Amino acid sequence: MDQQQEQAVVDACPTELFIGGKWRAGEGGKTLAVEDPATGTTLCQVADASPADGMAALDAAVAAQADWAATAPRERGEILRRTYELMTERVDELALLMTLEMGKPLAESKGEIAYAAEFFRWFAEEAVRIEGSYQVAPNGKGRFLVMRQPVGPCLLITPWNFPAAMGARKIGPAVAAGCTMVIKPASQTPLSMLKLAELMTEAGLPAGVLNVVTTSDSGGVMEPLIRDGRARKLSFTGSTQVGIKLIEQAAEQVLKTSMELGGNAPLLVFADADLDQAVEGTMLAKMRNGGEACTSANRIYVQTPVLEEFSRRLSERMGALTVGRGTEDGVDVGPLIDATQRDKVKDLVDDAVGRGARVLTGGTVAGGNGYFFPPTVLADVPRDARLQKEEIFGPVAPITAFDTEDEAVAMANDTEYGLVSYLFTNDLTRALRISERLETGMIGLNQGIVSNPAAPFGGVKQSGLGREGGTVGIDEYLETKYIAINI
Ligand code: NAP
């Protein structure tokens, strides 16, 4: 990829706030820098919104709500469908922009654009399938009319690890349901969202439906909007720590909330598993997005008879991955998002090694620019290592042995998180028995990826509230109204 091409993609991306269908500078012309994590250099500056800018965005969303809710569902669906088509046509440009601001290899960025576009296609189809019902009351006299209506203006907050898909997963159903919104992307990866707003405008989205606010002061800008009361819904994807704070703020006005929070996914490999499948699945579960995914396998538990063989094969695969700048050919793993994240991953590895874990591959940070960490496999990881409890968010696979099914389930459930678990076994009854006992919202059975726009994504325990995607995804943006009829 040549530098001119990269610069052209950055230059073609909007950098201002998108409010009421217009691009405008932030109050006082303040800006914030967007960095390329592979080089540590600044790509461009984007508007840095103030609380007043945030409030202007909410005003715009509130002003547009009634007309938007009255739009024909088919029209809303067709705007989503056109968004899907535009994203598919422009995948190369969108993927390059994402790689530049986030670091993941181009192939993964293309995969994310396709995944994000699929949410628009899926919800284009759901927009025209919002159902209601008419029912005879049990006493035979009255009638119940049940209808679904848009919840109202929404506040959407997204993280940096999937700069397009996490937004698409919220914007798609909100648009389909007839809600307007203010979205705040992560300050480290604002470009993909600004570009998406431009593209949705081209797809026909009316002014004020989608408002984008980029800021270095997330709390200062979003808290007044959450406490304002005119927005009726808060949907957040990010860390559990921030999610808890936002639930508290949302409680004041009793906002409907959806929370996609942190994970600490266990991955269980039983001795009866197909080892090729287990290694392949572990690579996907661990290395998608370089390990910077809420669904990333954080703890790998392997039954003793296959422990050595599995560990050897996984180390070989991890050790063979090429680390580098995501724009370069042949790169499998990009940099981590910033120095803080790289140092945290290193601390977690050092802590595990200090408690007796063995490094099978990787483990040490090479010098140079960019926030790179090598794919790492650790064996004999003790239960008290910090990375058994904390989200690693990096390319580190910690392996621990187990003997019995009960022991595996107890270790898997020994966490406050409950997003996803992975299970590799060829024994059907064991698979079903364990699946029922695992305390997670999703399970990958003999496969390392669960994300799919047509399926309900979400967690239990401190991993979240609500589901995104699938036929239930739109429910998060609808209220049920019931009319009691005296016939
Ligand atoms: P984060 O620090 O919680 O930030 C997420 C978003 O919240 C960003 O836009 C951030 O803005 C914003 N934010 C931070 N503090 C805020 C506040 N006080 N008020 C309002 N907004 C605030 O999380 P992250 O480090 O970006 O993302 C990684 C986390 O997301 C991991 O825990 C991961 O598991 C989780 N995640 C979960 C899912 C899921 O579906 N369950 C999917 C992806 C990621 P700034 O950028 O300005 O800080």
Residues whose N, C-alpha, C, O or C-beta is under 5 A from the ligand:
A	BS01	NAP	I157 T158 P159 W160 K184 P185 A186 S187 Q188 T215 S218 G219 M222 T237 G238 S239 T240 V242 E260 L261 G262 G263 A293 C294 S463
